[in-house]
Amino acid sequence: MEDHLPRVTLGREQTKELMRRLAEERARRGLTQSDVARQMGTSQPYIAKLEAGANEPKLSTFLLYAGIVAGAVLLGRMLRDLSRPPSVR
């Protein structure tokens, strides 16, 4: 693993919170669930379930979604924020 990459372990609730933030970013950027689904080669209902936290995505699925929605820089900021204790956020 690269030394400059943050090592982050997320629990279920943190994963749901990260997906919520990414869904907000998707909407802020004017992307629909259908837009993201088309780019990922999946369906809009799957994206809706993903964003609602109904299923825990594989890492590859999560990274593809996050890359489309937020890009690497914003994702890195979100991950760093979530790795801090709640009292520091």
N, C-alpha and C positions, 0 to 999 in steps of 0.2 A: 504494500500500500504506500502511496506517495505521502511523504511527511507533511506536505503543505495542505493536504485535504483533511477536513475535520472528521474525526471518528465520532459518529453519532449513532446511538441506539434509541429507537423510538418505541414507546409502548403504544398500545391500541388507541388510547385517548389522544396522545400526541399525534399519531398518524391521522386521526379524524380531524384534529385541529389544523394540521398542515393541509389536508385536503380542502377544508373549509376556506382557508386563506387562499389557496390556489384557485378555488372556484370563484372567489371574490375578484381575484386578479384577472381571471378569464373574462368575467362580466365587465370589469373596468376597461379591459382592452377591446371590448366590443365583439368578442368571440362568442358564438353560441355553442351549446353542447354538440350540436350537429356538425359545426365547423371542426371542432376538435376530433370528433368521432371519425369524420371523413379523413382527416390527416393521419389518424392512428389506424385506419382500416378496420374500424369496429362500428358498433351501433350507438345511436344517441341514448337509448335506454341503459346501455352498459355504462356510459359516461355519467348518467344521472345516478345510478347505483354507486359508482365509484365516488362521486362527489358527496353523496349522502352517507358514506361510510358503511354501506350495507355489505361490502366485501372488502377484504384486505388484499390489495393488489400485489402481484409479484413485483420485485424490484425493477425489472425491465419495463413493465407496464407503467409503474409510477414515474420512472425517469423519462420515458417517452412523453407521458402526459405533462409532466412538469416542464420539460424542455419546450414543448409546444406552447404552453400557457405562459410561462414566466421567464424562461431562459435561465441559463446557468447562474448568472450573477444574483438575481433575485432569489433563486432557490437557495443558494449558499447563505444569504442573509437570513432567510426564514429558518433554515436548519440551525444556524448559530443561535438564533433567538430561542428556538425551542429547546436547545440543549442547556440553556440557563435555568436556574431555579425560578419558579413562578414569582417570587418576591423581587427578582432582579429585572424581569421583563418589562 
